[in-house]
Amino acid sequence: MCRNIKMLFNFDPPVTEEEIRAASLQYVRKVSGLNKPSKANEAAFLAAVEDIAAVSARLLSSLETNAPMRNREEEAAKAKARSAERFGNQGRVA
C-alpha cells in the first residue's frame, strides 16, 4: 500500500472532497508510474483521478461501523510516533 494514501473512513470531522481527491491522485500516480503525465496522457490521467475520487466518495458514504470516530490529531500523532520509531533521527542535527 502506498504510504502517502491516508485512511479516510470514520473520522471526526468527516473526510473532505479535497482529501478524497488527494488520495485518488496518489493512487493514480502509483498505478500509472507517472507523477505528472505528458500532454498526450493528461486527459486519461485526470479522468482516472476523477473516476476514482467519485468511487471512493461513494464507498466512504456507504460504509458503516460501530467503532468510535477517530480523531485526526491523535491519528497524526500516532503516525508521527511510528515514523520516529521506524526511522529515528536520520539526518537530523540536534
N, C-alpha and C positions, 0 to 999 in steps of 0.2 A: 504494500500500500504506500502510496506517495505520502511522505510525511507532511507535505505542505497542504494537503487536503484535510480540513478540520472537520470534526464531528459536529453536526448541525442540529441534531434532534434533542428535544427535551431540555431546552434552555429557557431561563427566565432572565431577561426578556427574550421573546422568540426570535428565531433567525430572521435576518433581513434579506431582501431580494439581492442586495449587493454581496452579501456573504455567500448566498447560493450561486450567484454568477461567478464569484471569485473561485469557488471550489470547482465549478464546471470548467472554467478556463484552465485551471491546473490539471484537471483530468484530461482535457483535450490536448494540452501541451505534452503530457506524459504519454498518452496513447499515440499521438502523431509523431512525437520526437521533434516537434517544431516549437521553439519559443516564440518566434514571430514568423508567421507564414509569408511566403512570397506573394506578390500581387496575383499570380496565377492561382494560388491556393487560398487566398484570403477569404473569399466568399464561402467556400466549403468549410473552412476553419470556423468562421464566425457563426455560420448556420448550425454547426455542430455544438458550439458553446450554448447558443440559444435553445436548441432542442434539449440538451442535457439539463440546462437550468430549469426548463419547463417540467421535464420529467421528475427532476429532483424536488421541485416545489410541490408537485402533485403527491409524490411519495411522502414527503415530510408532513403534509397536511392530512394524510390518511392514516399515519401511524398512531397507535395508541399505546399507552404504558400506565402502569400503576406506580412506577418508580417516582420518587420525588424529583422535582425540577432541579437541574444543575445550575450552579452559579458560575457565570463566566469568569469572574475574577478568581474564584477558588480553583477552577479548572486550569486557568492560565498559570497560577502559582504552582500547581502540581506539575504541569508540563515543564515549567522552568526548573523546578527541583529535579525532575527526571533527567533533563538535559544536562544540568550541572553535575549530577551523579555520573552520567554516561560519559560526558566529555571533559569534565573538570574545568580547569582554568587554562585550557590550551591557548597559548599565545598571549595571554593577558599578563600585564605587568602590574604588580601591586603597588 
